[in-house]
Amino acid sequence: MNIVVVGCGFGGVEVVRTLRKEAKELDITMIDRKPQFDYQPAYPELLSGKVTPEEISCDLKKFATKIGAGFIHAEVVNIDFKAKKVKLKANAEDEGRDIPYDFLVIAIGAEQTFFGIPGAEKLSHTVNTLNDTIATKNALDKLDHSKESSIAVIGAGLTGVEVAGELVDYFKDRGALARIYLVELMPRILPALPKENVAIYVSKFLSDSGVEILTETAVQEVSEGEITFKDGRKLPYDIIIWTAGIKPNSLLEILAVPKVKGWLKVDFYLRVEGMDDVFAVGDTVYFEREGVRAGQNVEEAEGQGRVAAVNIVRTIKGEKLKRYRPKNTIQNPRALISLGDGKAVVYFGGMVFRVFAYRLKKFVEHRYMKRF
Ligand SMILES: Cc1cc2nc3c(=O)[nH]c(=O)nc-3n(C[C@H](O)[C@H](O)[C@H](O)COP(=O)(O)OP(=O)(O)OC[C@H]3O[C@@H](n4cnc5c(N)ncnc54)[C@H](O)[C@@H]3O)c2cc1C
């Protein structure tokens, strides 16, 4: 049996680890368009230099060898579900191979969206991939630090607040002046966390650190050096860091699979709806049952990875499948948010915890990276 896992982020890696534990005899092929795994939650700290790219990424080929799997560094451009083949993009060595599978796992994550706002994609930096984050850091390094800079972080979700906090440290460490704006469409920051308590605490922390928070502020257009908001206000900027919103991976657009708002629809067992041999995990998935929707975060990507792997093995053995039950949900989310200055906050069960939160965040990161 050959199991092919497309996408080796948090979800894909967990599928492979669990498959290997559950069934030593299976052939496993990992495919990713990047040669390395990157620990995305640490990207904001890359900006301030608290971590280096080497500390938060690892070679997927080495990991695959260690775990007894194959690794192909290539982009998947199509999937033929009838012929059970994954189509790879042509490169210098071949014209785009087809990789056959018995079972397939789709774990291709999500992409940044700019909501079609004119100028936004072209003129913004992001922290969506390791390369994007390194490019953003390089842009910060190129600023004239003898003058005051203006940095606009668009989107005050989990990533936006972390980026704003790290920017404070970046400029403080260089003794440079900057106006850091955190721009949010909704009436408060961290709108995805239902209780206001965490937003109140984080807003105060960031404001006290010098971040200027602009809520109920919608970007209408971005032009060279200036953002125009819907209410007519204008904001001059040196760098924009766009952290607002994700959209489904563009590969899904061409796949004939059931979708909800563009995301992959899966059943209770994480099979793509209507298919027995194709599973999907992580941010790419839309899973909602009885009014509870799984969140798009590391905890769920890993949890789904474990359940999908177990269910592949059970399908092969003809056993009853395991139901997936999300824990970190849209309705009841939990998060570990770093704020800069070695501080963090845990949001859990609607409550806010501060003591040891940053240490916990770093512990989770170190423990995760050790597996490679
Ligand atoms: C800056 C930032 C900070 C974050 N902080 C947190 C946090 O603190 N806590 C938290 O829970 N979540 C956080 N997240 C979200 C978290 O990273 C995602 O929820 C998680 O990575 C989802 O895992 P995944 O396996 O679905 O996708 P990913 O980890 O994104 O992996 C997808 C993989 O698929 C590969 N891929 C995509 N398309 C193709 C293709 N066509 N062919 C081949 N390979 C392909 C990609 O290269 C990638 O390796 C953060 C995200 C970002 C960007």
The ligand as a Tripos MOL2 file, in Angstrom:
@<TRIPOS>MOLECULE
LIG
   53    58     1     0     0
SMALL
NO_CHARGES

@<TRIPOS>ATOM
      1 C1          2.7110   33.9930   10.9320 C.3       1 LIG1
      2 C2          1.8230   32.8870   11.3920 C.ar      1 LIG1
      3 C3          1.7130   32.6300   12.7560 C.ar      1 LIG1
      4 C4          0.8810   31.6020   13.2040 C.ar      1 LIG1
      5 N1          0.8000   31.3830   14.5460 N.ar      1 LIG1
      6 C5          0.0400   30.3630   14.9900 C.ar      1 LIG1
      7 C6         -0.0040   30.0700   16.3780 C.ar      1 LIG1
      8 O1          0.6420   30.7240   17.1990 O.2       1 LIG1
      9 N2         -0.7840   29.0170   16.7780 N.ar      1 LIG1
     10 C7         -1.5160   28.2730   15.8800 C.ar      1 LIG1
     11 O2         -2.2050   27.3400   16.2930 O.2       1 LIG1
     12 N3         -1.4870   28.5380   14.5670 N.ar      1 LIG1
     13 C8         -0.7230   29.5620   14.0970 C.ar      1 LIG1
     14 N4         -0.6790   29.8140   12.7520 N.ar      1 LIG1
     15 C9         -1.5110   29.0030   11.8470 C.3       1 LIG1
     16 C10        -0.8500   27.6690   11.6060 C.3       1 LIG1
     17 O3          0.4560   27.8630   11.1370 O.3       1 LIG1
     18 C11        -1.6780   26.8430   10.6320 C.3       1 LIG1
     19 O4         -2.9640   26.6480   11.1860 O.3       1 LIG1
     20 C12        -1.0210   25.5020   10.3700 C.3       1 LIG1
     21 O5          0.2260   25.6900    9.7420 O.3       1 LIG1
     22 C13        -1.9160   24.6310    9.4900 C.3       1 LIG1
     23 O6         -1.2520   23.4450    9.1610 O.3       1 LIG1
     24 P1         -1.4520   22.7750    7.7220 P.3       1 LIG1
     25 O7         -0.6830   21.5060    7.7440 O.co2     1 LIG1
     26 O8         -2.8710   22.7510    7.3720 O.co2     1 LIG1
     27 O9         -0.7940   23.8250    6.7090 O.3       1 LIG1
     28 P2          0.7080   24.2870    6.5860 P.3       1 LIG1
     29 O10         1.4280   24.1010    7.8720 O.co2     1 LIG1
     30 O11         0.6490   25.6460    5.9960 O.co2     1 LIG1
     31 O12         1.3360   23.2710    5.5290 O.3       1 LIG1
     32 C14         0.9020   23.2090    4.1930 C.3       1 LIG1
     33 C15         2.0420   22.6450    3.3670 C.3       1 LIG1
     34 O13         1.5560   22.3640    2.0630 O.3       1 LIG1
     35 C16         2.5280   22.7160    1.1010 C.3       1 LIG1
     36 N5          1.8180   22.9390   -0.1540 N.ar      1 LIG1
     37 C17         0.8180   23.8030   -0.4110 C.ar      1 LIG1
     38 N6          0.3980   23.6860   -1.6730 N.ar      1 LIG1
     39 C18         1.1470   22.7210   -2.2430 C.ar      1 LIG1
     40 C19         1.1840   22.1400   -3.5510 C.ar      1 LIG1
     41 N7          0.3460   22.5310   -4.5190 N.pl3     1 LIG1
     42 N8          2.1060   21.1810   -3.8110 N.ar      1 LIG1
     43 C20         2.9700   20.7610   -2.8380 C.ar      1 LIG1
     44 N9          2.9770   21.2860   -1.5850 N.ar      1 LIG1
     45 C21         2.0630   22.2450   -1.2860 C.ar      1 LIG1
     46 C22         3.1450   23.9830    1.6960 C.3       1 LIG1
     47 O14         4.4330   24.2300    1.1470 O.3       1 LIG1
     48 C23         3.1930   23.6380    3.1800 C.3       1 LIG1
     49 O15         4.4030   23.0270    3.5470 O.3       1 LIG1
     50 C24         0.1550   30.8250   12.2720 C.ar      1 LIG1
     51 C25         0.2750   31.0660   10.9100 C.ar      1 LIG1
     52 C26         1.1090   32.0780   10.4550 C.ar      1 LIG1
     53 C27         1.2710   32.3350    8.9830 C.3       1 LIG1
@<TRIPOS>BOND
     1     1     2 1
     2     2     3 ar
     3     2    52 ar
     4     3     4 ar
     5     4     5 ar
     6     4    50 ar
     7     5     6 ar
     8     6     7 ar
     9     6    13 1
    10     7     8 2
    11     7     9 ar
    12     9    10 ar
    13    10    11 2
    14    10    12 ar
    15    12    13 ar
    16    13    14 ar
    17    14    15 1
    18    14    50 ar
    19    15    16 1
    20    16    17 1
    21    16    18 1
    22    18    19 1
    23    18    20 1
    24    20    21 1
    25    20    22 1
    26    22    23 1
    27    23    24 1
    28    24    25 2
    29    24    26 1
    30    24    27 1
    31    27    28 1
    32    28    29 2
    33    28    30 1
    34    28    31 1
    35    31    32 1
    36    32    33 1
    37    33    34 1
    38    33    48 1
    39    34    35 1
    40    35    36 1
    41    35    46 1
    42    36    37 ar
    43    36    45 ar
    44    37    38 ar
    45    38    39 ar
    46    39    40 ar
    47    39    45 ar
    48    40    41 1
    49    40    42 ar
    50    42    43 ar
    51    43    44 ar
    52    44    45 ar
    53    46    47 1
    54    46    48 1
    55    48    49 1
    56    50    51 ar
    57    51    52 ar
    58    52    53 1
@<TRIPOS>SUBSTRUCTURE
     1 LIG1         1 GROUP 0 **** ****
